Amino acid sequence: MQTAFQPATAPAMPAALPPTRKRFDDDAYLGTCTATVLAVLPEGIVLDQTVCYARSGGQAGDTGTLALAHGRAVPLAETVYSADRTHILHVPAAADSAADLPRPGDTVTVTIDWERRHRLMRLHTCLHLLGSLIPVPVTGCGISPDSARIDFDLPESTLDKTVLTGQLNALIAAGTAVRIDRITPEQLAQQPDLVRTIGAAPPAGMQSIRIIEIPGVDRQPCGGTHVAGVAEIGPVVVTKIEKKSRTNRRIVVGFAPAAGLPA
């Protein structure tokens, strides 16, 4: 989608601008909220709070709309972080003129594309299950609304698509609840094995670290959005296992054609 703003590099924020309140951290099912516009930058619109997840950790950013008081809805093409990762930039799709956009101080209603978000939540949670089946370090991941991939530090492999598909769907059928917990950086330092991804670490200066736990299956730091219970993922299929390098194996997963939820 063509955008009016071009966030090629995340900008520095104006001085004294308060951090964006991330409503999705506590409730991934909250689809809309009202917010106050703090700044309108060439790279995007900054609000005091938002339900839009900003692209990070391999998960795509949310799309949706900003509804202005006079009724016009500004479509959002992307949601990204500022350079300091304390502010979220709402990137409008192509606008006719600056008059189409809100101004600092305006009240807007933020609404996400829920169907797209829910697919991302289902697939992100699915990657946690997949990671639990392959207990080696993770080198990266990518989550789009249609498929997700996870890369493992795995020089040699006997992984099988059919076997992994069966194991994933068995975990999904178990219906385990997904919990959100928080620990301190000091507690994380005492449990370094919780961090599965090579080179990944929570941002410096955080007072608490968000932990996603699927009891008996997986527990690790994660800032993404997830479903409340794994049964909500629906049937999935491992579509590809690739050798990306001598020490890297990529596994791609998507929704099964017969999934109970919209594929």
Secondary structure, DSSP 4 states (H G I P E B T S, - for coil): --BSS--SSPPPPPTTPPPPEEGGGT-TT--EEEEEEEEEETTEEEESEESPPPSBTTBPPP-EEEE-TTS-EEEEEEEEE-TTSSSEEEEEBP-SSGGGS--TT-EEEEEE-HHHHHHHHHHHHHHHHHHHHS-S-EEEEEE-SSEEEEEEE-SS----HHHHHHHHHHHHHTT-B-EEEEE-HHHHHT-GGG--BTT--PPTT-SSEEEEEETTTEEEE--S---SBGGGG--EEEEEEEEEETTEEEEEEEE-TT-SS--
